[in-house]
Amino acid sequence: MRFYAISDEILTPATKLPNMLELAIEGGCKIFQFRNKSAKDSDISTLCLELNDICKKNKVDFILNDRVELAIKLNINGIHIGKDDENISFEVLRKNFSGIIGISCYGDINRALRYQNLGANYVAFGSIFQSKTKQNAKVVNIDILNQAKEMINIPICAIGGINTRNIAKFQNTKLDSNDMIAMINSIWIGDIKSNLKELQNKLAES
């Protein structure tokens, strides 16, 4: 399963994020999502391009959270959208954006199937465990991942509260090397490369 790192406005401040991203990539992350809900597009455009270039150089997928118009304008590698971000129809988005599109599906397989049929590139399910980032997020049973694997043909991303204490549970699911495990706190707090090594070891233990 591929490790998917997501930035955080507090844990990964803009001035340090490029260097932190480099460390995460060295540690084994294959996908990176830049998530910033508060800044204006004009304030993060340059940073977006820098992060996108770092990912491109290292053959890592770069995903921009939410900002559809900015992603199209900057020709960003990919975008991720949730229910609160759907300010443009998916059909219009797919027509105007040729990159990767990821969709948050929470615990809703029908939503995942709908977007798969519309042309999404991956779907995310969660929160799989209690999340520190989104404390009010509804926790969904990890079995949703097995149900999704039986019905969905595009890659699946598990997200929410994943850490060294529970990551081994994914070995009991049907997720495979095409699928993803997304994390925030477990990657960025402390030594980034050591965190990722420990997560990889814990995942492999079972």
C-alpha positions in Angstrom: 0.0 0.0 0.0 1.3 3.4 -0.9 1.8 6.1 1.8 -0.1 9.3 1.1 1.1 12.4 3.1 -1.3 15.3 3.6 -0.1 18.7 4.7 -1.4 20.6 7.7 -1.4 24.4 8.2 0.0 24.1 11.7 2.2 21.0 11.5 3.7 21.9 8.0 4.0 25.7 7.9 4.5 27.1 4.4 8.1 28.2 5.0 9.1 24.7 6.0 6.9 22.6 3.9 9.1 22.1 0.8 11.9 20.7 3.0 9.5 18.6 5.0 8.0 17.2 1.7 11.5 16.3 0.6 12.0 14.3 3.8 8.7 12.6 3.5 9.6 11.5 -0.1 12.9 10.2 1.1 11.0 8.3 3.8 8.9 6.6 1.2 5.8 8.7 0.5 4.4 8.2 -3.0 1.6 10.7 -2.9 1.4 14.2 -1.4 -1.6 16.4 -0.9 -1.3 20.1 -0.2 -4.2 21.1 2.0 -4.8 24.7 3.0 -8.3 25.8 3.7 -7.6 29.4 4.9 -5.2 31.1 2.4 -6.2 32.9 -0.7 -5.3 31.3 -4.1 -2.9 34.1 -4.8 -1.0 33.5 -1.6 -0.2 29.9 -2.3 0.2 29.8 -6.1 4.0 30.0 -5.9 4.2 27.4 -3.2 1.8 25.1 -5.1 4.1 25.2 -8.1 7.2 24.6 -6.0 5.6 21.6 -4.3 4.3 20.2 -7.6 7.8 20.5 -9.1 9.3 18.6 -6.1 6.8 15.8 -6.5 7.3 15.7 -10.3 11.1 15.5 -9.9 10.7 12.6 -7.5 8.0 10.8 -9.4 5.5 11.4 -6.6 1.9 12.3 -7.3 1.0 15.9 -6.2 -2.6 16.5 -5.2 -4.1 19.9 -4.4 -7.0 19.9 -2.0 -10.3 21.6 -3.0 -9.0 24.4 -5.2 -10.3 23.4 -8.6 -9.9 26.7 -10.4 -6.3 27.0 -9.1 -5.4 23.5 -10.1 -6.7 24.1 -13.6 -4.9 27.5 -13.9 -1.6 26.1 -12.7 -1.9 22.8 -14.5 -1.4 20.9 -11.2 -0.9 17.2 -11.3 -4.0 16.3 -9.3 -6.9 17.5 -7.1 -8.9 16.1 -4.3 -12.5 17.1 -3.5 -15.0 16.3 -0.8 -18.7 17.1 -0.2 -17.9 20.7 0.9 -15.8 21.3 -2.2 -18.2 20.4 -4.9 -18.8 23.9 -6.3 -18.4 22.7 -9.8 -20.1 19.7 -11.5 -17.8 16.7 -11.8 -18.6 16.4 -15.5 -17.4 20.0 -16.1 -14.3 19.4 -13.9 -13.4 16.2 -15.8 -13.8 18.0 -19.1 -11.5 20.8 -18.0 -8.9 18.9 -15.9 -6.9 16.0 -17.3 -5.0 15.2 -14.1 -5.7 13.0 -11.2 -9.0 13.5 -9.4 -9.6 12.0 -6.0 -13.0 12.0 -4.2 -13.8 11.7 -0.5 -16.5 9.1 0.0 -16.6 8.8 3.8 -18.5 5.5 4.3 -20.6 5.7 1.1 -19.8 3.1 -1.5 -22.6 4.3 -3.8 -20.9 7.7 -3.9 -17.6 6.0 -4.8 -19.3 4.0 -7.6 -21.0 7.1 -9.0 -17.7 9.0 -9.2 -15.8 6.0 -10.5 -18.3 5.9 -13.4 -17.9 9.7 -13.9 -14.1 9.3 -14.3 -12.5 9.7 -10.8 -9.0 8.3 -10.4 -9.3 7.2 -6.8 -11.8 7.3 -3.9 -11.1 7.8 -0.2 -12.9 6.2 2.7 -12.8 7.3 6.3 -12.4 8.2 9.0 -11.2 4.7 9.6 -10.1 5.5 13.1 -10.8 8.5 15.4 -9.0 11.4 13.8 -7.1 14.2 15.6 -7.3 16.4 12.5 -11.1 16.1 12.0 -12.3 15.2 15.5 -16.0 15.4 14.5 -15.5 13.1 11.5 -17.7 10.0 11.6 -15.7 6.8 12.1 -16.5 4.1 9.5 -15.9 0.4 10.0 -12.6 -0.8 8.4 -14.6 -3.5 6.7 -15.9 -0.8 4.3 -12.5 -1.2 2.5 -13.2 -4.9 1.8 -16.7 -4.1 0.5 -15.3 -1.4 -1.7 -12.6 -3.7 -3.1 -15.3 -6.1 -4.3 -17.2 -3.4 -6.2 -14.7 -0.7 -7.2 -12.0 -0.9 -9.8 -10.1 2.3 -9.2 -7.5 2.7 -6.3 -8.9 3.1 -2.8 -7.5 5.4 -0.1 -7.9 4.8 3.6 -7.8 7.9 5.8 -8.3 9.0 9.4 -6.5 8.4 12.6 -4.0 6.0 11.1 -0.8 5.5 13.3 1.8 2.9 14.3 -0.7 1.4 16.8 -3.3 0.5 14.2 -1.7 0.5 10.8 -1.1 -3.3 10.9 -4.8 -3.8 10.8 -4.7 -3.0 7.1 -2.9 -6.3 6.4 -6.3 -7.9 7.2 -8.0 -6.0 4.4 -8.1 -6.5 0.7 -6.1 -3.4 0.0 -3.2 -4.0 -2.4 -0.2 -2.1 -3.9 -2.5 0.1 -6.0 -4.2 1.4 -2.9 -3.2 4.1 -0.4 -3.0 4.9 3.3 -3.3 8.6 4.0 -1.8 10.2 7.1 -1.1 13.6 8.6 -0.1 13.6 12.3 1.7 10.2 12.1 4.0 11.6 9.4 4.7 15.2 10.4 5.1 15.2 14.2 8.7 14.5 15.1 11.3 12.9 12.8 9.6 12.6 9.5 11.8 9.9 8.0 11.9 7.9 11.2 8.1 8.1 11.4 7.7 6.7 8.0 10.2 3.9 8.6 8.3 2.9 11.8 5.0 3.0 10.0 6.4 0.8 7.2 7.8 -1.7 9.8 4.5 -1.9 11.7 2.6 -2.5 8.5 5.0 -5.3 7.6 5.0 -6.9 11.0 1.7 -8.7 10.5 
